[in-house]
């Protein structure tokens, strides 16, 4: 699962990426420093896995992870190829979710690509480029099916009408969430080809917005800006002082606490950001206990236990017999597998069972 970090040049994307992944990447004060996307793996802390480990004392504990992709700054005209725009748009199209970083810090040594601090304007520019790129894809599809539609093919005529409606909506709106909701309201009766096409559009990806601020901004103004962006986008908006957090890593824990108090910077912004990033991917967490390793895993909502088996190992999926499942909440109330078995709280399920968030799963399979 991958989350793309996007935004205009010099808004702090690479600083956010480095902070999250603790990977040092090329950060400069000029656009297009990041051409090829950097990819970093981030472990996601999990209190439920911590509880399992505390009770059952495994030798190894492994957290689930997500990948963050640092995608180069887009500029106005990206959809027409400006600033290597087509290449960057292609990188965005390949990720599962988007974090849009917005600049609300002042730094005279780092040029703003719009020459002002205006997160709403940044959103408009980026959204316009994403939507123009999507229109190009829809136009190509219309050209492809138009001859069939004109010849009377019923399915092609239906798809033509749906795509024209989507195109019209995109032409009259800049709000990604509004467009996405409209699209899926009109996906009641489409074939696989059109369904696949629509799911490649940039406007259907889930987005969270990250306000990258500095210590100079007043907290009240910061919260007012956050509210404005939330109202404009209808989406989740998070706060992060990326530069401060990066600098903080150089200090001992006690010194970090003092500096946070001095500058009034909350200590949960990074944790919240990672948590919400997982949320934007529409994932659930399941757990496995194999030998001496306890592990958490992410999987898409509504996935089956067979999908979960395949995520762990292809042999498990191919040789799948059944699975034993107990939810974490039941285990927490009675942290003893023997008692849970006796009380019928550990279920034997088949391959069609839909994995629920917090399931502890043991896969039974034939070894090939």
RAMORA-V84921 format. One record per residue. N is the residue number from 1. PHI is phi in whole degrees, 0 to 359 (NA if undefined). OMEGA is omega in whole degrees, -180 to 180 (999 if undefined). BURIAL is + if it has 16 or more other C-alpha atoms within 10 Angstrom, else -. Layout:
# RAMORA-V84921
n:N phi:PHI omega:OMEGA burial:BURIAL
n:N phi:PHI omega:OMEGA burial:BURIAL
This chain:
# RAMORA-V84921
n:1 phi:NA omega:-176 burial:-
n:2 phi:235 omega:175 burial:+
n:3 phi:245 omega:178 burial:+
n:4 phi:270 omega:176 burial:+
n:5 phi:262 omega:-176 burial:+
n:6 phi:236 omega:178 burial:+
n:7 phi:155 omega:175 burial:+
n:8 phi:291 omega:176 burial:+
n:9 phi:300 omega:173 burial:+
n:10 phi:65 omega:175 burial:+
n:11 phi:259 omega:177 burial:+
n:12 phi:104 omega:-179 burial:+
n:13 phi:300 omega:-177 burial:+
n:14 phi:291 omega:175 burial:+
n:15 phi:293 omega:177 burial:+
n:16 phi:300 omega:-180 burial:+
n:17 phi:300 omega:-179 burial:+
n:18 phi:298 omega:179 burial:+
n:19 phi:297 omega:-177 burial:+
n:20 phi:293 omega:-171 burial:+
n:21 phi:259 omega:-176 burial:-
n:22 phi:58 omega:177 burial:-
n:23 phi:254 omega:179 burial:-
n:24 phi:277 omega:179 burial:-
n:25 phi:242 omega:-178 burial:-
n:26 phi:290 omega:179 burial:-
n:27 phi:247 omega:179 burial:+
n:28 phi:225 omega:-176 burial:-
n:29 phi:262 omega:-179 burial:-
n:30 phi:227 omega:177 burial:-
n:31 phi:298 omega:173 burial:+
n:32 phi:68 omega:171 burial:+
n:33 phi:300 omega:-179 burial:+
n:34 phi:266 omega:178 burial:+
n:35 phi:259 omega:172 burial:-
n:36 phi:281 omega:-177 burial:-
n:37 phi:292 omega:172 burial:+
n:38 phi:274 omega:-180 burial:+
n:39 phi:238 omega:179 burial:+
n:40 phi:229 omega:-180 burial:+
n:41 phi:261 omega:-178 burial:+
n:42 phi:239 omega:174 burial:+
n:43 phi:288 omega:-178 burial:-
n:44 phi:250 omega:180 burial:+
n:45 phi:304 omega:-174 burial:+
n:46 phi:217 omega:-178 burial:-
n:47 phi:295 omega:180 burial:-
n:48 phi:292 omega:177 burial:+
n:49 phi:295 omega:177 burial:+
n:50 phi:300 omega:180 burial:+
n:51 phi:295 omega:178 burial:-
n:52 phi:302 omega:-179 burial:+
n:53 phi:292 omega:-180 burial:+
n:54 phi:294 omega:-178 burial:-
n:55 phi:281 omega:-170 burial:-
n:56 phi:259 omega:172 burial:-
n:57 phi:54 omega:177 burial:-
n:58 phi:285 omega:176 burial:-
n:59 phi:283 omega:-176 burial:-
n:60 phi:226 omega:178 burial:-
n:61 phi:231 omega:-176 burial:+
n:62 phi:235 omega:180 burial:+
n:63 phi:278 omega:171 burial:+
n:64 phi:293 omega:-177 burial:+
n:65 phi:222 omega:170 burial:+
n:66 phi:231 omega:179 burial:+
n:67 phi:256 omega:173 burial:+
n:68 phi:252 omega:-179 burial:+
n:69 phi:243 omega:179 burial:+
n:70 phi:273 omega:-176 burial:+
n:71 phi:260 omega:-175 burial:+
n:72 phi:303 omega:-178 burial:+
n:73 phi:297 omega:175 burial:+
n:74 phi:277 omega:174 burial:+
n:75 phi:229 omega:176 burial:+
n:76 phi:300 omega:-178 burial:+
n:77 phi:96 omega:-179 burial:+
n:78 phi:301 omega:-179 burial:+
n:79 phi:293 omega:177 burial:+
n:80 phi:257 omega:177 burial:-
n:81 phi:97 omega:180 burial:-
n:82 phi:295 omega:178 burial:-
n:83 phi:60 omega:-176 burial:+
n:84 phi:58 omega:-171 burial:+
n:85 phi:303 omega:-177 burial:+
n:86 phi:299 omega:179 burial:+
n:87 phi:294 omega:-179 burial:+
n:88 phi:290 omega:178 burial:+
n:89 phi:297 omega:177 burial:+
n:90 phi:295 omega:178 burial:-
n:91 phi:296 omega:179 burial:+
n:92 phi:293 omega:-177 burial:+
n:93 phi:296 omega:-175 burial:+
n:94 phi:272 omega:-178 burial:-
n:95 phi:269 omega:-176 burial:+
n:96 phi:269 omega:180 burial:+
n:97 phi:206 omega:-173 burial:+
n:98 phi:229 omega:166 burial:+
n:99 phi:249 omega:-180 burial:+
n:100 phi:259 omega:-178 burial:+
n:101 phi:274 omega:-178 burial:+
n:102 phi:242 omega:-177 burial:+
n:103 phi:270 omega:168 burial:+
n:104 phi:226 omega:173 burial:+
n:105 phi:250 omega:178 burial:+
n:106 phi:254 omega:178 burial:+
n:107 phi:207 omega:-176 burial:-
n:108 phi:294 omega:-180 burial:-
n:109 phi:273 omega:179 burial:-
n:110 phi:241 omega:-174 burial:-
n:111 phi:295 omega:173 burial:+
n:112 phi:274 omega:-177 burial:+
n:113 phi:289 omega:177 burial:+
n:114 phi:246 omega:175 burial:-
n:115 phi:60 omega:176 burial:-
n:116 phi:193 omega:175 burial:-
n:117 phi:263 omega:-175 burial:+
n:118 phi:206 omega:-177 burial:-
n:119 phi:299 omega:179 burial:+
n:120 phi:295 omega:178 burial:-
n:121 phi:297 omega:178 burial:-
n:122 phi:299 omega:179 burial:+
n:123 phi:298 omega:-179 burial:+
n:124 phi:300 omega:-179 burial:-
n:125 phi:296 omega:-178 burial:+
n:126 phi:296 omega:-179 burial:+
n:127 phi:300 omega:179 burial:+
n:128 phi:301 omega:-179 burial:+
n:129 phi:292 omega:178 burial:+
n:130 phi:297 omega:-177 burial:+
n:131 phi:288 omega:176 burial:+
n:132 phi:297 omega:177 burial:+
n:133 phi:294 omega:178 burial:+
n:134 phi:293 omega:179 burial:+
n:135 phi:299 omega:178 burial:+
n:136 phi:300 omega:180 burial:-
n:137 phi:293 omega:180 burial:-
n:138 phi:295 omega:179 burial:+
n:139 phi:297 omega:179 burial:-
n:140 phi:297 omega:179 burial:-
n:141 phi:293 omega:179 burial:+
n:142 phi:299 omega:178 burial:+
n:143 phi:300 omega:-177 burial:-
n:144 phi:291 omega:-174 burial:-
n:145 phi:264 omega:-177 burial:+
n:146 phi:303 omega:179 burial:-
n:147 phi:301 omega:179 burial:-
n:148 phi:295 omega:-180 burial:-
n:149 phi:297 omega:-179 burial:+
n:150 phi:293 omega:-180 burial:-
n:151 phi:276 omega:175 burial:-
n:152 phi:103 omega:179 burial:-
n:153 phi:296 omega:-172 burial:-
n:154 phi:298 omega:-178 burial:-
n:155 phi:297 omega:179 burial:-
n:156 phi:295 omega:178 burial:+
n:157 phi:295 omega:177 burial:+
n:158 phi:297 omega:-180 burial:-
n:159 phi:296 omega:178 burial:+
n:160 phi:300 omega:180 burial:+
n:161 phi:296 omega:-179 burial:-
n:162 phi:296 omega:-178 burial:+
n:163 phi:296 omega:178 burial:+
n:164 phi:295 omega:176 burial:-
n:165 phi:297 omega:180 burial:-
n:166 phi:296 omega:-180 burial:+
n:167 phi:299 omega:179 burial:+
n:168 phi:296 omega:179 burial:-
n:169 phi:297 omega:179 burial:+
n:170 phi:298 omega:-179 burial:+
n:171 phi:292 omega:-176 burial:-
n:172 phi:246 omega:179 burial:-
n:173 phi:216 omega:177 burial:-
n:174 phi:246 omega:-175 burial:+
n:175 phi:269 omega:-176 burial:+
n:176 phi:298 omega:-178 burial:+
n:177 phi:294 omega:178 burial:+
n:178 phi:298 omega:-180 burial:+
n:179 phi:293 omega:-180 burial:+
n:180 phi:300 omega:179 burial:+
n:181 phi:300 omega:179 burial:-
n:182 phi:297 omega:-178 burial:+
n:183 phi:299 omega:-175 burial:+
n:184 phi:285 omega:171 burial:-
n:185 phi:290 omega:-178 burial:-
n:186 phi:258 omega:-180 burial:-
n:187 phi:259 omega:-175 burial:-
n:188 phi:292 omega:-174 burial:-
n:189 phi:216 omega:178 burial:-
n:190 phi:231 omega:178 burial:-
n:191 phi:277 omega:-175 burial:-
n:192 phi:298 omega:-178 burial:-
n:193 phi:299 omega:-179 burial:-
n:194 phi:288 omega:178 burial:+
n:195 phi:300 omega:179 burial:-
n:196 phi:297 omega:-180 burial:-
n:197 phi:302 omega:-177 burial:-
n:198 phi:297 omega:-179 burial:+
n:199 phi:284 omega:172 burial:-
n:200 phi:268 omega:-178 burial:+
n:201 phi:290 omega:179 burial:+
n:202 phi:292 omega:-175 burial:+
n:203 phi:288 omega:179 burial:+
n:204 phi:265 omega:179 burial:+
n:205 phi:284 omega:177 burial:+
n:206 phi:287 omega:-176 burial:+
n:207 phi:232 omega:164 burial:+
n:208 phi:241 omega:-177 burial:+
n:209 phi:251 omega:-177 burial:+
n:210 phi:241 omega:177 burial:+
n:211 phi:275 omega:-180 burial:+
n:212 phi:268 omega:-173 burial:+
n:213 phi:248 omega:175 burial:+
n:214 phi:230 omega:-175 burial:+
n:215 phi:291 omega:-175 burial:-
n:216 phi:284 omega:-176 burial:-
n:217 phi:280 omega:177 burial:-
n:218 phi:289 omega:-176 burial:-
n:219 phi:300 omega:180 burial:-
n:220 phi:298 omega:179 burial:-
n:221 phi:295 omega:179 burial:-
n:222 phi:299 omega:-179 burial:+
n:223 phi:292 omega:176 burial:-
n:224 phi:295 omega:178 burial:-
n:225 phi:297 omega:178 burial:+
n:226 phi:303 omega:-180 burial:+
n:227 phi:296 omega:179 burial:-
n:228 phi:298 omega:-180 burial:-
n:229 phi:293 omega:177 burial:+
n:230 phi:299 omega:-180 burial:+
n:231 phi:293 omega:-178 burial:-
n:232 phi:288 omega:-174 burial:-
n:233 phi:264 omega:-173 burial:+
n:234 phi:69 omega:-176 burial:-
n:235 phi:236 omega:178 burial:+
n:236 phi:292 omega:178 burial:+
n:237 phi:235 omega:-179 burial:+
n:238 phi:243 omega:-180 burial:+
n:239 phi:245 omega:176 burial:+
n:240 phi:202 omega:172 burial:+
n:241 phi:263 omega:-170 burial:+
n:242 phi:297 omega:-178 burial:+
n:243 phi:295 omega:178 burial:+
n:244 phi:300 omega:-179 burial:+
n:245 phi:295 omega:177 burial:+
n:246 phi:296 omega:-180 burial:-
n:247 phi:295 omega:-177 burial:-
n:248 phi:296 omega:-178 burial:+
n:249 phi:299 omega:-178 burial:-
n:250 phi:280 omega:-175 burial:-
n:251 phi:253 omega:173 burial:-
n:252 phi:297 omega:-176 burial:-
n:253 phi:305 omega:-178 burial:-
n:254 phi:297 omega:179 burial:-
n:255 phi:292 omega:177 burial:-
n:256 phi:301 omega:180 burial:+
n:257 phi:299 omega:-180 burial:-
n:258 phi:296 omega:-180 burial:-
n:259 phi:294 omega:177 burial:-
n:260 phi:299 omega:179 burial:-
n:261 phi:296 omega:-178 burial:-
n:262 phi:297 omega:-177 burial:-
n:263 phi:262 omega:178 burial:-
n:264 phi:56 omega:178 burial:-
n:265 phi:256 omega:-180 burial:+
n:266 phi:301 omega:-177 burial:-
n:267 phi:264 omega:-175 burial:-
n:268 phi:249 omega:-174 burial:-
n:269 phi:292 omega:179 burial:+
n:270 phi:293 omega:-180 burial:+
n:271 phi:301 omega:179 burial:-
n:272 phi:297 omega:-179 burial:-
n:273 phi:297 omega:180 burial:+
n:274 phi:296 omega:179 burial:+
n:275 phi:300 omega:-179 burial:-
n:276 phi:291 omega:177 burial:+
n:277 phi:296 omega:175 burial:+
n:278 phi:297 omega:-179 burial:+
n:279 phi:299 omega:-177 burial:-
n:280 phi:292 omega:179 burial:+
n:281 phi:272 omega:180 burial:+
n:282 phi:56 omega:-178 burial:+
n:283 phi:252 omega:166 burial:+
n:284 phi:240 omega:-179 burial:+
n:285 phi:250 omega:171 burial:+
n:286 phi:234 omega:-172 burial:+
n:287 phi:231 omega:174 burial:+
n:288 phi:231 omega:176 burial:+
n:289 phi:234 omega:-177 burial:+
n:290 phi:236 omega:-179 burial:-
n:291 phi:60 omega:-178 burial:-
n:292 phi:262 omega:-179 burial:-
n:293 phi:247 omega:171 burial:-
n:294 phi:255 omega:-172 burial:+
n:295 phi:215 omega:172 burial:+
n:296 phi:257 omega:-178 burial:+
n:297 phi:226 omega:171 burial:+
n:298 phi:257 omega:175 burial:+
n:299 phi:210 omega:-179 burial:+
n:300 phi:298 omega:175 burial:-
n:301 phi:306 omega:179 burial:-
n:302 phi:70 omega:174 burial:-
n:303 phi:281 omega:180 burial:+
n:304 phi:270 omega:178 burial:+
n:305 phi:294 omega:175 burial:+
n:306 phi:293 omega:175 burial:+
n:307 phi:299 omega:179 burial:+
n:308 phi:297 omega:178 burial:+
n:309 phi:300 omega:179 burial:+
n:310 phi:294 omega:179 burial:-
n:311 phi:292 omega:-180 burial:-
n:312 phi:287 omega:180 burial:-
n:313 phi:195 omega:-179 burial:-
n:314 phi:299 omega:179 burial:-
n:315 phi:299 omega:-180 burial:-
n:316 phi:293 omega:179 burial:+
n:317 phi:290 omega:-177 burial:+
n:318 phi:292 omega:-178 burial:-
n:319 phi:257 omega:-174 burial:-
n:320 phi:303 omega:175 burial:+
n:321 phi:252 omega:176 burial:-
n:322 phi:196 omega:180 burial:+
n:323 phi:221 omega:174 burial:+
n:324 phi:257 omega:-172 burial:+
n:325 phi:228 omega:169 burial:+
n:326 phi:223 omega:-180 burial:+
n:327 phi:278 omega:-178 burial:+
n:328 phi:305 omega:-178 burial:+
n:329 phi:300 omega:177 burial:-
n:330 phi:292 omega:179 burial:-
n:331 phi:295 omega:-179 burial:+
n:332 phi:297 omega:178 burial:-
n:333 phi:289 omega:-179 burial:-
n:334 phi:218 omega:-174 burial:-
n:335 phi:282 omega:180 burial:+
n:336 phi:212 omega:-175 burial:-
n:337 phi:297 omega:180 burial:-
n:338 phi:296 omega:179 burial:-
n:339 phi:293 omega:179 burial:-
n:340 phi:298 omega:176 burial:+
n:341 phi:299 omega:-178 burial:-
n:342 phi:300 omega:-178 burial:-
n:343 phi:273 omega:176 burial:-
n:344 phi:73 omega:-178 burial:-
n:345 phi:269 omega:173 burial:+
n:346 phi:260 omega:-174 burial:+
n:347 phi:266 omega:170 burial:-
n:348 phi:264 omega:-174 burial:+
n:349 phi:236 omega:177 burial:-
n:350 phi:266 omega:-172 burial:-
n:351 phi:294 omega:-178 burial:+
n:352 phi:271 omega:179 burial:-
n:353 phi:300 omega:179 burial:+
n:354 phi:271 omega:-177 burial:+
n:355 phi:294 omega:177 burial:+
n:356 phi:256 omega:179 burial:+
n:357 phi:300 omega:179 burial:+
n:358 phi:95 omega:179 burial:+
n:359 phi:294 omega:171 burial:+
n:360 phi:258 omega:-168 burial:+
n:361 phi:237 omega:170 burial:+
n:362 phi:243 omega:-179 burial:+
n:363 phi:270 omega:172 burial:+
n:364 phi:260 omega:-175 burial:+
n:365 phi:211 omega:176 burial:+
n:366 phi:276 omega:178 burial:-
n:367 phi:281 omega:-178 burial:-
n:368 phi:265 omega:999 burial:-
